[in-house]
Amino acid sequence: MMFIADNQFPLLILFFIAGCIGTGFLFRKPAGHRAWKLADLVWVVLGGIGAFVAVMAGLYKTDSSQLDRQIDIAYAATAAFDRDAARFRLRFCEPAFDSDIATLCDKVEFLSASTASNADLPLFIAVTDQVAPLAGLGFLFGKRPRDDMGKMVDQANAFDPDQFLVFTSRDAATEGAIDTLRRKVPTIAGDYLILARAYDDLIGQVAKLKAEWEYLQANAHILILQVIALCLVSFAAPFRLGKSIVELK
């Protein structure tokens, strides 16, 4: 399968040349000969198979577009959390005026550190952006070396969003501080709740991104089938063209 993925364009050319050679032998037959009818049947059958696989691949590419959108959403969620965390620290933590505010500031620092110090989160978003399953299917364009791409795919597959679920944004101490600040300084409590939602949304969006990635990886064989179908169509196309040329004579 990897041989097919790595040599798509040469295979298409090879099958097309093979079809041209076969068509060259058929030019010895007159128009209406049984051989030309069989050649036309081959074109219809292989063309139908190619069309069916193309529809399947089209659905797969739609799912791949969903992965691209999910990457954008995950980036946006990351940016929203970083922005809210920086704003909260700047407004209320330099310095914190009482113990309740200090509790929230410590939690903000903890949540920020959980994403900033753990490289897996930004790495996964970046890797899935660069190693989308369609990235290796450029027929005429340069592509990333197979070894490098394989390593990046392994990194994306190894990412586990559940590791971030231990970093809850609202534990018992935080809830107590929020309840107290709602009475004393509602603005601080409200800003922290916005930050907590941004963090929870970030983790949720990355989990969705992981699910989209795994789905596409599980169905990547559809792209190999598409290449095989295109090779068969490339083989049959010269026969159909030759039949038309013979009938015009």
Kinemage of the C-alpha trace (Angstrom):
@kinemage 1
@onewidth
@group {chain A} dominant
@subgroup {mainchain}
@vectorlist {calphas} color= white
{ca met a 1} P 0.000 0.000 0.000
{ca met a 2} L 2.825 2.405 0.806
{ca phe a 3} L 4.343 1.661 -2.621
{ca ile a 4} L 1.094 2.809 -4.272
{ca ala a 5} L 0.937 5.950 -2.138
{ca asp a 6} L 4.560 6.846 -2.867
{ca asn a 7} L 4.419 6.220 -6.640
{ca gln a 8} L 1.013 7.465 -7.677
{ca phe a 9} L 1.943 9.530 -10.729
{ca pro a 10} L 4.414 6.974 -12.183
{ca leu a 11} L 1.764 4.266 -11.796
{ca leu a 12} L -0.809 6.374 -13.653
{ca ile a 13} L 1.653 6.951 -16.495
{ca leu a 14} L 2.618 3.266 -16.571
{ca phe a 15} L -0.989 2.091 -16.797
{ca phe a 16} L -1.763 4.684 -19.474
{ca ile a 17} L 1.214 3.563 -21.556
{ca ala a 18} L 0.126 -0.073 -21.146
{ca gly a 19} L -3.343 0.891 -22.375
{ca cys a 20} L -1.846 2.710 -25.377
{ca ile a 21} L 0.228 -0.358 -26.280
{ca gly a 22} L -2.840 -2.593 -26.054
{ca thr a 23} L -4.814 -0.132 -28.185
{ca gly a 24} L -2.010 -0.170 -30.763
{ca phe a 25} L -2.505 -3.908 -31.248
{ca leu a 26} L -6.266 -3.420 -31.669
{ca phe a 27} L -5.766 -0.963 -34.549
{ca arg a 28} L -5.199 -4.022 -36.688
{ca lys a 29} L -8.899 -4.815 -36.279
{ca pro a 30} L -11.597 -3.073 -38.335
{ca ala a 31} L -14.317 -0.925 -36.822
{ca gly a 32} L -17.141 -2.972 -35.352
{ca his a 33} L -14.894 -5.935 -34.632
{ca arg a 34} L -15.597 -7.871 -31.437
{ca ala a 35} L -12.233 -6.749 -30.019
{ca trp a 36} L -13.322 -3.089 -30.143
{ca lys a 37} L -16.620 -3.958 -28.498
{ca leu a 38} L -14.743 -5.685 -25.688
{ca ala a 39} L -12.463 -2.656 -25.394
{ca asp a 40} L -15.530 -0.436 -25.044
{ca leu a 41} L -16.911 -2.766 -22.380
{ca val a 42} L -13.630 -2.556 -20.487
{ca trp a 43} L -13.881 1.231 -20.555
{ca val a 44} L -17.465 1.213 -19.294
{ca val a 45} L -16.722 -1.227 -16.459
{ca leu a 46} L -13.500 0.409 -15.303
{ca gly a 47} L -14.949 3.875 -15.759
{ca gly a 48} L -17.902 2.926 -13.596
{ca ile a 49} L -15.599 1.580 -10.902
{ca gly a 50} L -13.549 4.751 -11.075
{ca ala a 51} L -16.636 6.928 -10.717
{ca phe a 52} L -17.842 4.958 -7.684
{ca val a 53} L -14.488 5.178 -5.931
{ca ala a 54} L -14.278 8.884 -6.799
{ca val a 55} L -17.576 9.443 -4.975
{ca met a 56} L -16.233 7.584 -1.937
{ca ala a 57} L -13.032 9.621 -2.019
{ca gly a 58} L -15.087 12.801 -2.339
{ca leu a 59} L -16.881 11.972 0.896
{ca tyr a 60} L -13.534 11.292 2.530
{ca lys a 61} L -12.185 14.639 1.351
{ca thr a 62} L -15.240 16.323 2.851
{ca asp a 63} L -14.326 14.714 6.170
{ca ser a 64} L -10.757 15.937 5.676
{ca ser a 65} L -12.112 19.470 5.258
{ca gln a 66} L -13.834 19.011 8.608
{ca leu a 67} L -10.434 18.185 10.086
{ca asp a 68} L -9.065 21.435 8.661
{ca arg a 69} L -11.941 23.369 10.201
{ca gln a 70} L -11.419 21.627 13.529
{ca ile a 71} L -7.745 22.599 13.453
{ca asp a 72} L -8.784 26.235 12.975
{ca ile a 73} L -11.257 25.955 15.846
{ca ala a 74} L -8.610 24.398 18.119
{ca tyr a 75} L -6.189 27.190 17.256
{ca ala a 76} L -8.891 29.766 18.039
{ca ala a 77} L -9.702 28.086 21.369
{ca thr a 78} L -6.001 28.074 22.281
{ca ala a 79} L -5.665 31.749 21.419
{ca ala a 80} L -8.818 32.612 23.404
{ca phe a 81} L -7.533 30.841 26.504
{ca asp a 82} L -4.070 32.419 26.285
{ca arg a 83} L -5.615 35.856 25.814
{ca asp a 84} L -8.031 35.477 28.720
{ca ala a 85} L -5.340 34.085 31.028
{ca ala a 86} L -2.919 36.908 30.234
{ca arg a 87} L -5.634 39.524 30.754
{ca phe a 88} L -6.698 38.002 34.079
{ca arg a 89} L -3.142 37.923 35.424
{ca leu a 90} L -2.498 41.488 34.289
{ca arg a 91} L -5.679 42.869 35.855
{ca phe a 92} L -5.928 40.990 39.125
{ca cys a 93} L -2.699 39.160 39.955
{ca glu a 94} L -0.051 41.873 39.950
{ca pro a 95} L -0.446 41.789 42.895
{ca ala a 96} L -3.401 39.777 44.244
{ca phe a 97} L -5.213 41.832 46.900
{ca asp a 98} L -6.562 39.016 49.106
{ca ser a 99} L -6.452 35.268 49.581
{ca asp a 100} L -9.459 34.519 47.372
{ca ile a 101} L -7.999 36.411 44.440
{ca ala a 102} L -4.656 34.714 45.093
{ca thr a 103} L -6.400 31.327 44.899
{ca leu a 104} L -7.791 32.171 41.458
{ca cys a 105} L -4.462 33.583 40.333
{ca asp a 106} L -2.697 30.376 41.372
{ca lys a 107} L -5.275 28.364 39.427
{ca val a 108} L -4.788 30.529 36.333
{ca glu a 109} L -1.028 30.039 36.550
{ca phe a 110} L -1.555 26.300 36.947
{ca leu a 111} L -3.857 26.047 33.934
{ca ser a 112} L -1.542 28.155 31.798
{ca ala a 113} L 1.428 26.026 32.796
{ca ser a 114} L -0.495 22.829 32.029
{ca thr a 115} L -0.805 23.836 28.375
{ca ala a 116} L 2.386 25.843 27.936
{ca ser a 117} L 4.829 23.423 29.579
{ca asn a 118} L 3.283 20.326 28.012
{ca ala a 119} L 4.384 20.478 24.383
{ca asp a 120} L 1.962 17.737 23.324
{ca leu a 121} L -1.012 20.084 22.999
{ca pro a 122} L 0.389 22.676 20.550
{ca leu a 123} L 2.430 19.924 18.893
{ca phe a 124} L -0.654 17.858 18.120
{ca ile a 125} L -2.452 20.831 16.587
{ca ala a 126} L 0.593 21.672 14.477
{ca val a 127} L 1.218 18.069 13.392
{ca thr a 128} L -2.352 17.414 12.320
{ca asp a 129} L -2.207 20.618 10.293
{ca gln a 130} L 0.940 19.486 8.457
{ca val a 131} L 0.212 15.776 8.124
{ca ala a 132} L -3.423 15.699 7.059
{ca pro a 133} L -4.122 12.345 5.335
{ca leu a 134} L -4.466 14.055 1.941
{ca ala a 135} L -1.060 15.709 2.204
{ca gly a 136} L 0.733 12.781 0.566
{ca leu a 137} L -1.512 12.628 -2.503
{ca gly a 138} L -0.055 15.449 -4.581
{ca phe a 139} L 0.624 13.871 -7.970
{ca leu a 140} L 2.929 16.521 -9.373
{ca phe a 141} L 3.985 18.468 -6.289
{ca gly a 142} L 6.812 17.945 -3.863
{ca lys a 143} L 5.994 16.271 -0.574
{ca arg a 144} L 7.574 15.801 2.830
{ca pro a 145} L 10.070 12.924 3.066
{ca arg a 146} L 8.352 9.712 4.100
{ca asp a 147} L 10.520 9.252 7.226
{ca asp a 148} L 9.703 12.731 8.548
{ca met a 149} L 5.999 12.368 7.783
{ca gly a 150} L 5.879 8.956 9.439
{ca lys a 151} L 7.410 10.368 12.616
{ca met a 152} L 4.891 13.215 12.689
{ca val a 153} L 1.979 10.832 12.157
{ca asp a 154} L 3.260 8.710 15.049
{ca gln a 155} L 3.394 11.820 17.240
{ca ala a 156} L -0.185 12.720 16.379
{ca asn a 157} L -1.405 9.168 17.001
{ca ala a 158} L 0.313 9.101 20.400
{ca phe a 159} L -1.380 12.283 21.616
{ca asp a 160} L -3.945 11.652 24.375
{ca pro a 161} L -6.322 14.551 25.221
{ca asp a 162} L -7.378 12.746 28.414
{ca gln a 163} L -4.094 13.722 30.039
{ca phe a 164} L -5.401 17.291 30.266
{ca leu a 165} L -8.623 16.321 32.002
{ca val a 166} L -6.757 16.086 35.309
{ca phe a 167} L -6.232 19.852 35.152
{ca thr a 168} L -9.729 20.869 36.200
{ca ser a 169} L -10.505 24.567 36.056
{ca arg a 170} L -12.917 24.490 39.014
{ca asp a 171} L -11.854 22.443 42.036
{ca ala a 172} L -13.208 22.847 45.577
{ca ala a 173} L -10.828 25.641 46.587
{ca thr a 174} L -11.520 27.534 43.378
{ca glu a 175} L -15.296 27.200 43.781
{ca gly a 176} L -15.042 28.596 47.325
{ca ala a 177} L -13.037 31.583 46.128
{ca ile a 178} L -15.510 32.208 43.297
{ca asp a 179} L -18.485 32.141 45.666
{ca thr a 180} L -16.797 34.615 48.004
{ca leu a 181} L -15.737 36.957 45.198
{ca arg a 182} L -19.218 36.951 43.705
{ca arg a 183} L -20.278 38.849 46.822
{ca lys a 184} L -17.175 41.012 47.169
{ca val a 185} L -15.899 41.649 43.615
{ca pro a 186} L -18.256 40.104 41.026
{ca thr a 187} L -16.060 41.305 38.144
{ca ile a 188} L -13.160 39.088 39.191
{ca ala a 189} L -15.398 36.053 39.667
{ca gly a 190} L -17.022 36.660 36.268
{ca asp a 191} L -13.681 37.053 34.486
{ca tyr a 192} L -12.401 33.831 36.001
{ca leu a 193} L -15.524 31.949 34.917
{ca ile a 194} L -14.952 33.206 31.365
{ca leu a 195} L -11.367 31.976 31.583
{ca ala a 196} L -12.487 28.593 32.943
{ca arg a 197} L -14.942 28.173 30.071
{ca ala a 198} L -12.190 29.069 27.592
{ca tyr a 199} L -9.955 26.365 29.089
{ca asp a 200} L -12.717 23.752 29.060
{ca asp a 201} L -13.555 24.701 25.462
{ca leu a 202} L -9.906 24.349 24.493
{ca ile a 203} L -9.708 20.811 25.878
{ca gly a 204} L -13.052 19.907 24.296
{ca gln a 205} L -12.024 21.182 20.862
{ca val a 206} L -8.698 19.350 20.970
{ca ala a 207} L -10.534 16.150 21.933
{ca lys a 208} L -12.781 16.626 18.879
{ca leu a 209} L -9.702 17.216 16.749
{ca lys a 210} L -8.205 13.952 17.979
{ca ala a 211} L -11.454 12.118 17.136
{ca glu a 212} L -11.514 13.624 13.609
{ca trp a 213} L -7.876 12.653 13.129
{ca glu a 214} L -8.436 9.051 14.206
{ca tyr a 215} L -11.474 8.726 11.928
{ca leu a 216} L -9.541 9.894 8.894
{ca gln a 217} L -6.592 7.681 9.719
{ca ala a 218} L -8.908 4.681 10.003
{ca asn a 219} L -10.354 5.388 6.541
{ca ala a 220} L -7.213 6.486 4.733
{ca his a 221} L -7.326 3.274 2.653
{ca ile a 222} L -10.048 4.951 0.577
{ca leu a 223} L -7.354 7.169 -0.923
{ca ile a 224} L -5.345 4.101 -1.954
{ca leu a 225} L -8.462 2.682 -3.621
{ca gln a 226} L -8.861 5.975 -5.455
{ca val a 227} L -5.339 5.710 -6.858
{ca ile a 228} L -5.959 2.127 -7.963
{ca ala a 229} L -9.239 3.129 -9.636
{ca leu a 230} L -7.528 6.000 -11.457
{ca cys a 231} L -4.842 3.611 -12.667
{ca leu a 232} L -7.530 1.304 -14.095
{ca val a 233} L -9.258 4.239 -15.795
{ca ser a 234} L -5.901 5.383 -17.201
{ca phe a 235} L -5.430 1.899 -18.642
{ca ala a 236} L -8.908 1.778 -20.208
{ca ala a 237} L -8.997 5.355 -21.605
{ca pro a 238} L -6.788 4.650 -24.673
{ca phe a 239} L -9.091 1.775 -25.703
{ca arg a 240} L -12.120 4.080 -25.712
{ca leu a 241} L -10.183 6.748 -27.618
{ca gly a 242} L -8.947 4.174 -30.127
{ca lys a 243} L -12.501 2.901 -30.718
{ca ser a 244} L -13.676 6.439 -31.491
{ca ile a 245} L -10.764 7.021 -33.900
{ca val a 246} L -11.449 3.759 -35.763
{ca glu a 247} L -15.156 4.542 -36.100
{ca leu a 248} L -14.365 7.993 -37.556
{ca lys a 249} L -12.275 6.507 -40.373
